[in-house]
Amino acid sequence: MSDATVRRSNWTAWAAFWTALAGLLLMPIPLFIGLILGGGLSIVAAVFAVIALLKGLARSGAGIAPVVFAAIFIALTWAGISAGGGVIW
């Protein structure tokens, strides 16, 4: 197989996607558990998303779609935490 036929995957983009999704799902847990788990995972996902975005732009935009969804999940997690998710019962 030549390099043109091999499909390259941006694994950091998928790591950002799944980490952000896990953070979004864990954020509503009350008594600061969701704040620590969901907020912590969303910060890790944001780091993965920046790395994946830079890698994707270096590959002419390959693998950007999971990063976009990860950014949406991160924004929803931070908005939920700002509204009291993970803190109040």
Buried (B, 14 or more C-beta within 10 A) or exposed (E): EEEEEEEEEBEBBBBBBBBBBBBBBBBBBEEEBBBEBBBEBBBBBBEBBBBBBEBBEEEEEBBBEBBBBBBEBBBBBBEBBEEEBBBEE
